[in-house]
Amino acid sequence: MLHSSYIEISKSALQNNIDFIRQEIGTSVKLSSVVKGNAYGHGIEQFGKLAQECGIDHFSVFSADEADRLLQTLEKPATIMIMGYVDNPELEWAIQHEIEFFIFELDRLLEASAIAKKLGKRAKVHLELETGMNRTGFDKTALEHAEAVLEGCREYVELQGVCTHYAGAESLQNHERVLRQLHAYEQQLQQLKEAGHTPIQRHTACSAAMVSYPQTRMDMVRVGIMQYGFWPSPETYTHYISQHNEKKDPLRRLINWKSHIMSLKSVPRGEYIGYGTTFQAPRDMVLAVVPVGYAWGYSRSLSNQGQVLIKGTRAGVVGTVNMNVMMVDVTNILDVQKNDEVVLLGMQGDESITVASFGELSTQLNYELLTRLPLNIPRYIID
Ligand SMILES: *Cc1c(COP(=O)(O)O)cnc(C)c1O
């Protein structure tokens, strides 16, 4: 059945971005593809498969249910690492399926060890260190307890990684804090090593840290937003450009969000359009009705603000965005027909609607806007 809108994911764009990231980090640093938040709205199933075709063999997810979705669709072996939520019953499932996970509390360490022993399997864990973000992780004191526990369960728990996460590496404003975190990480890692626990992988960097603080790359980087073709912030992009003799953005967006014109209507000058009185036609107008509204993730704050592309030309949203439809002004676009393609996000001809422009108008971050694209919009892979 034809859906009222759909999302295209470009394989060549993903390959371009992965090649770029690999070129940046070199061959000795592992690339983990972060696919939490439904692969930042791209669709974890579709994206996971595509990423494997582009050479990815390590994935980071937030929770066990995401790990499960990924596991069920991947066609080749890959490492899956859970960075956040795992309940105790899921811990057993994870260990059974050789899924790696972060440990940030003694409780979970003890539980993992007990389950691994019961299953006769070795759990591969990543010890998360509290270095100043103050979200999850072992602080110095808790770490001492963890060392003792690790010592007692070496047979069942393998220290696959020691990691941390920076509190805002995408903004220069946090520069000192990021450096303090890095320092704290190094100190606690040293403490662990002295206690006889050396991890296989040290990893701390997200996209922004990878770009702006190369010393954070260590053995592995966990890259989300950049594989999808977006910079973590304009500052990170500026930093990259200033460090390289390049003027062109090396990343390409994967996503196009499209729909079609559902109906056309002529409206005489002076009429109000849609609910209420937020828009009064200043002249005779032709409107296209597009079957996408806030129920599909097209924010209501784009009422009278948003733009779409029709026949390679920008058309503005008029009136309020409704639950399932919105109206756009096509008065000045020649030969518009019912069923013509409407691009909500992405390219058409020489024009593009960027997530940045969309995001500014709806006051959402790249990250937020992408992950809010509803699960049930179909995703298709294109070249
Ligand atoms: C989301 C996340 C990342 C990836 O962040 P990007 O900015 O998208 O690269 C890395 N590490 C952790 C712990 C995360 O939660």
The ligand as a Gaussian input file, in Angstrom:
#p B3LYP/6-31G(d) Opt

LIG

0 1
 C       25.199000       8.816000      21.272000
 C       26.503000       8.406000      21.806000
 C       27.647000       8.438000      20.999000
 C       27.630000       8.974000      19.568000
 O       27.452000      10.366000      19.546000
 P       27.511000      11.208000      18.176000
 O       27.621000      12.608000      18.614000
 O       26.246000      10.946000      17.454000
 O       28.692000      10.721000      17.421000
 C       28.826000       7.964000      21.541000
 N       28.861000       7.500000      22.815000
 C       27.793000       7.467000      23.621000
 C       27.917000       6.934000      25.005000
 C       26.579000       7.919000      23.144000
 O       25.509000       7.886000      23.955000

